Amino acid sequence: MVADVVEYSRMMAADEAATLIALQEHRFAVVDPTIGQFHGRIIKSMGDGLLVEFLSVHDTVECAVAIQRSMVERNRDVPQDRRIRYRIGVNLGDVLSQEGDVYGDGVNIAARLQQVAEPDGVAISSLVFGHLEGNLEHGFADIGAHALKNIARPVRVYHYRPNATARPCNAAFRPFVDLPAELPGVITGGCLCGSIRYEAAGKPLGSMICHCRMCQRFSGAPILGGTTFLTDVLRFVKGKPKFYRSSKIARRGFCSNCGTALVYQGTLGVWTRWIMVFTATLDEPEKFPPTYHLGIESTMPWLDIHDDLPRTMCKDSPSLVEAYHSVGQEVP
């Protein structure tokens, strides 16, 4: 967990003594005791910033949320320009410990997530969100995949604010998946018999693995991999899939000749802007590794996949929940 005070330099320039006293009071009354309550260890204190290590993902997120809630309450009667407000970032990853400090991408991403978070907010990575496995009582909004400074791949971010009615202003357009590394050139694929071919002239939005019952039944397989593109970059250059309406929010396409499952496409609102092709139908599927698992509530008990990708139930996917609520339904 990385925490940093908003506009600390401005407040120090305006009144250094009062700012230091206020920061120390908040640390003594709220921040440090809360970290201790959730079994955290302060690795480094950097003036207005903190780097904290936890043994439990759940404890880390609960600690971050508790700090922000307490700080909002303590600031209620403080003038706006004198409030000590934190941004907090939380990530999960291996770290290298050396001479009392910790290093590694896990730390670097947490620091960048802190920069993404809004004042009084908590930004967590999709890896953290997935490992919570639905045991999250707080409202985290899916604000999309963000390109973080000096981090190779964009990171999907979930954001919490104590004021649940305030929507984050830093949301990126993302339906369900994360941005991958850029892939040059035209991407091609098609069905088993060759009667349908498609190509994409733009990079994919990302790849995932779905375990939900609809995907299982559509494909006849325990899991179905999908790679998503913006609708306007993908075109069918030979033949067309046959579509059927699989739900009120989407349709699925297949080859009417050989039966190959080909595409999944949203049918309402912003979800019409993207189309998912099933990864195994790509000519080079090995170049499109998944970034997370969806629909794990339907995972077959005999299927044991060993990876460290985030795992999310359909009911815990904010975008999927929003889509179904828009047609007056709950996620199946």
N, C-alpha and C positions, 0 to 999 in steps of 0.2 A: 504494500500500500504506500502510495506517495501522496502527501498532502502539501499544499502550498497556499500562502495567504494572498488574496486578491489585492492588487494595487498597494503592496507593501512599501515599495519605494516612494510612492506619492505620499503615503501617510507619514513615513519617516522624514521626508523633506519638510512636511508641514509642521510636525511636532514629534521629534525623535523620542523624547523622554516619555510622553504620554502613550505613544505607540508601543514602546517596549514594555511599559507597565501593563497595558491592556493585554498584550500578547502573553506575557508571563502569567497573568491572572487566569486567562482562558486555558492555558496549558495546565496550570495547577488544579483548576476546578473541574475541567471537563476532559480535555484531550488526553492527557497522560493517564488519569484514572480509568477512562473508557478503554484505552489500549490495554491496560493491565487487566481489566475485567474480562476481556476477550482473549487473554493469554498472548498478546502481541509483544514483540521485542523491538524497541527502538534501536535501529542500526546506526542512524545518523540524524543529527539535528543541524540543519543548515540555515540558521537565522530564522527565516520565516517558513522553512520547509522541513518536512519529516520523511524519512524512509523507514518503514516498519515491516517486520517479517512476522508471519503467522504460520502455524502448522495446519490450520483448517481454513478452507476456502469460505465455508459458511461463516465462521467467526470473523473473517476479514471483512466480508460485506456487511455483516451485522454491526461491526464496530464502526465502519465508515458511515453507515446510515445513522447510527446513534449519535456520533459526533456532530453530523450536520443538523440533525433535529435539535440537539441541545444548543448548538450555536445560534440557530435561528431564534430560539426562545430567548437566549441571553441578549441578543441584539435588538430585541423588540422595541426597547425604549432608547436605544442609542442612535444619535444622529447618523444619517445614511453615510456621510463621508468619513465617519470615525469607526465604522463597524469592522471588526476583524472577521473576515469571511474566508472560508477555505474552498479550494477546489481539490477533489480527491480522485485519484486513479487507482484501480485495482486490477492486477493481472496475476496469472498463475504460470509458473515456469521454474525450471531448474536454475539455480544460481551458483556462482563460484564464490566461496567465502575466503577472504584473504586479509589478514591483519585487522580483523574486526569489521571489515566492510564487505559488501556483497556486490557482485558484478554479473553481467549477462543480459541477454535479450529480455528475460523476464522482468528485470529491473528497468531496462530502457523503455519497454512498452508501457509499464506502469507510469513512468514519468511522462510519456507522451499522452497517455490517457488523461492524466491530470490536466494537461493543457487543453484537451478537448472538453473537459467538464465545464459546466457553467458555475458561476458563484453559488455556493451552497449545494452544489451538485456532486454526484458520484458517478464516474464513468467506469464501466467494467467491460472487459473483453468478452467476446463470444465464448472463449475457452472457459472463463469463469462462469458465465451464464449457463453453459452446457453442463458443467460439473455440479451445479446446484441441483440438477435433475428435478426441477419443479418444486424444490423445498425453499421457495423464495416468496416471502409474504409481502414484499414491497413492490410498488409499481415501477418497473424499469421499462422505459420506452426504447424501442428499436430505432436508433438514429442512423443506421446504415454503416457502410464500410468507409473508413477514413484512411487516407494515405498519411502515415505518420512519418515525421522527419527521421531519416537514416534507418528506417525499418523497411525491409525488402518487400514485404507483401502488405497490402491494405488490411486493416483489422476491423472487423465488425464490432460496433460499439453499442452497448445498452446504457441508458442514462436515467438516473434517479434524481428527483428534486423533492424536498419536503413539501413544497406546494404542488400537489398532484395535479392541479388544474392548469398549471403553466406548462405549455408545450415547449420543448427545447427548440431554440432557433437555429441550431447547427445540424439539423437532420439532413442526411444525404438521401437521394432517391435510391432505395434498394428494396426489392420485393422480399425475397426469402434468402438470398445467397450472397456470398462475399466475392469481392473482386479478386481475380487471380493475377499472376504475373502476365505481362503482355505477351501475346503470341502473334507473330507477324504473318502476313499473307492471308490467302483465302482458306477457310476451313471447310472441309467437305465431308459428306456422309450419305447414307442411304439405307434402303431396306435390304433384306436378305436376297431376294430374287432379282434386285436391280431395276425394278420397274419404277421406283421412286428414288430420285437423287436430290440433294439439297446442298447449298453452299452459303457460307456466312462471310461477308466482306469486312466484318468488324470483330474486335476481340470479344470473348465471352464475358458475361457478368460474373460467372463462377460455376462451380460444380458441387454437387452434394449427393448423398445417398439417402433414399427414402425407404422406410420400413412400413409405411401405413398400409392398411388392408386394401385400399383402392388400388394402390400401385402394385401390391402383391397379386391381386386378382387380374389386373390389366395385363401384367407381364407374365404371369404364371411362375414368378420367381420370388424368393423370400425377400429380396431387396431390388431396388431399381435405381440406377444412377442417372442423374440428370445434369445437363449443362445448359445454362440459360444465356440467351442473347436478347438484345433489343429487337423487337419485331421487324423494324425497318432495315436491319442488316442481314436478315436471313431470307432466302428465297428458294423455292423449289424449281429446279432447272429441268427436271424430268418427272412427269407424273405428279399426282397430288394425293395426299393421304385422305382417307375417309374418316370423318369426324363423328363422334357421338358425344352428347352432353352428359358428362359423368357426375356433375353436381350443379347447383345453382351458380357457382362461381367459376367454373372451368369446363373445358372440353378436352378430349383426348383424341389423337389421330393415329391411325394404323394403316398398313398396306392391305388393301382388300384382296390382293392376290396371294401373298405369302403369310400375312398375319403379323408381320413385324410391328411391335409397338414403337412409334416414332416420336410423337410430340405430346406435350401438355401445354395448354394455353389458357390464361385467365380470360374471362368474358365480360368483365365489368370494370368501370373506372380505370384507375391507374394500372391495374393488372393486365390490361390489354396491350400495354406497351412492351411486354416481354413475352418470349416464347421459349419453352424448355424442350430441347431435343434429348432423347435418351442416349447417354454417353456411349453405350456399346454400339450404337449405330454410326458413330463417327468413324472415319477412315483411320484415324490415329488416336483411339481412345486413351492410350497410355499417356498422352500429353495433357490429360485433363483430370488430375487427381482431385478427389473430393476434399472439401474444407470442413464439412460437418455432417452429422447424421440427424435426420428428421423422422418423426413418427415412431420413436423407439418404444412407445407403449404397445406396439404390435410386433415387436421383434420376436422371431421364432425362438423358443427356449433352447433349441438344439443348435442355433447359429451363434458362434462365438468368434467375434471379430476383434483382433488385438490391434488397436491403434489408440492414439491419444486425442482424437478429434472430439470436439464438443458434441454432446448428445442431447437432443431436445425433443420433448413430446409435442405433438401437434397443438394441444391446448395451451402450450407455453410459447408458441410462436406468435409474437404480437401482430405481425402482418397477416398471418392466416386467420387469427381471431377477428381482426378488423374486417377482413374480407367476408367472413361468414356473418358477422353482426350486421354488415351493410345489407344483407338480404334476410335479416330477421331470424338467423339460425345460430346454433352453437356448433362448435367444431365437433364433427362426428367422433 
